[in-house]
Amino acid sequence: MPEVMDREEIGEILEKHNGARGSLIATLEEIQARCGYLPEEALRAVVDGTGRSLVDVYGVATFYRSFSLQPRGRHLITVCLGTACHVRGGPMVVEEFERRLEIRAGETTPDREFTLQRVNCLGACALGPIVAVDGDYFSKVNTAKVKRILKKLRSRSGRPDGSALAAATS
């Protein structure tokens, strides 16, 4: 994914969504889809292209959890810590991901393969603990299932050795 978009590319996105209801959100979604996050330069270009204030644009970008102002990993792992998931072992699931990925929740691995985040609810309380990975939901996750989830993701990424750190340092 490209880290930065030039102003011409952002201008094309703005033209495409110009005047449409919800155009700011659609514009930010498209920029994030291309960059993997919302770079500051892109947000400033949106400000210049729309005439909106920087506060308005940042307000939308920070209000919705789906937007990120920091680069994310190729795989977004979201662990639910709502009440039902919490009492069924959600905190242990987060700890296991942190241990295996060698990052804390809210961080991205050095190789930008994985971002780990915690949320208050994923809306599937009866199936908790719930983990969402790139939009796919895994139910009744425990520490053993964390290992299987990561093994599956790494095999898709061409990293069967199971080490995010080894990939970053090799």
N, C-alpha and C positions, 0 to 999 in steps of 0.2 A: 504494500500500500504506500502510495506517496505520502510523505510527511507534510508537504506544503502544496497548495494550489496557487496558481498565479491569478491575478485579478481578472484576467480575461475569462478564465474558466468559471470563476465565481460570477462574473457578469452574465455568462450564458445561463447559469443556474437561476440567477435573479430574473432574467428575461422570461425564462420558461415558467416561473411561478408568479410573475408580476400580476398583481391585482387579484389573485385567487384567494379565496377565504382560507385562512390558515397558512398563508404563503411563507411566513417567517419560519414556522415549524418545518414545513416541507423543505425549505431552503437549507435549514440547519441539518435536517436528516440526510439530505443528499451530500452535503459537504462532509458530514461524518462518515457516510458510507464510502466515500472516496478516500478520505484521509485516515479513518480509524478513530478520529476524535475531532474536536473543534479547535484548531489552532487560533491563537490570538490574532494573527494577521488576517485570517479568513473572517473572523468576527468583525474586525475593523473594516474590511472590504464590504461586508454586508451592511454595516452602518452607513458607509459612504454611498452604497448603491440604493439603499432604501430610504434614506433620510431619517431613519429612526435613531433614537439616542443609543449610546453605548450601554447605558443602564438598562434600557428596554431589551436589547439583544442579549446581554449577559443575564438579565432576569429570566428570560425564557430558557436560555442554555443551562442555567443552574437549577431551575425549578424542576425540570423533568429529569428523572433518574436515568433515562435512556441516553441522555447526552453526557459526554465526557469532555472536560477541558484538558485532560492529560491523555497521552497515548495509552491505548489498551493493548492487551495481548491479542493474538489471533483468536484465542479461545477465551470466552468470558464465562467464568464459573461463579454462579450466584447461589449462596446457601441461605435458606430461610431460617430465621431465628425467632419467628413468631411464637406465641405461647405454646401451641400444640407441638411445633417442631422442637422448641427448646426443651420441653419436658420429656420428649422422646429421644434426646441425644444430639440435637443440633449443634450445641457448642463443641462436642467431641468430633463431629464431622468437620467443622471449621478447623479445629486444631490439627486434625489429620491432614487436611489439604495444606495447611500452613507448613506442617512438618515435611510432607513429601515434596512440596514445591519450593521450600526454603524461602518463603515470603510470608508476610502478614496480610490479613484481610485488608483490602484497600490498595494493595500493591500489585505490581506486574513483574513477572520474572525478567531477569536481565536479557534473555534472548527474545523477549516480547511474544512468547508463545502463549502465556497464561496470565489472566488477570483474575484475582479472587476478590469477591465482594460479598458482604452480608446484607440482607434485607430483612425488614420486619414481617413481611408476609408475601408469599407467592400464590396464595389463594387455593391451596390444595391441602388444607389442614388435616383431613382424615388420612392422608397418605404420607404424613411426615415421618421423619425429616425429609424435606424436599430439597433437591439440588437441581438447578437449571443450568445447562451447559449449552451455550449457543442456541438457546430457545428450545432445546430438548429437555423434558422433565424426567428426573429419576426419583422414584418414590422409595420410602422406607430405607433411606441410605444409612449405612453404618460404616465403620472404619474399613472393613474388608471391601465394601462396595466402592469406597473412595479409590482404593488401589486399582480395581477393575476399570473404573471410569477413566482414570488417568492413563492406564495401559492402552485402552481403546483410543483415546485422543492422541497419545504419542505414536501409536502405530499408524494413524491417519496422517500424522505430521512427519513420518519418516524417522521417528526417534524411539525405536523399540527398546533401547537401553534403559529407558525410564528415568533418565537424569536430565532435568532442565539445566542444571548447572554445568554438566559435562558438555552439553550442546553450546552453551554460551562461552565456555572457555576453550573449546577445541578449535 
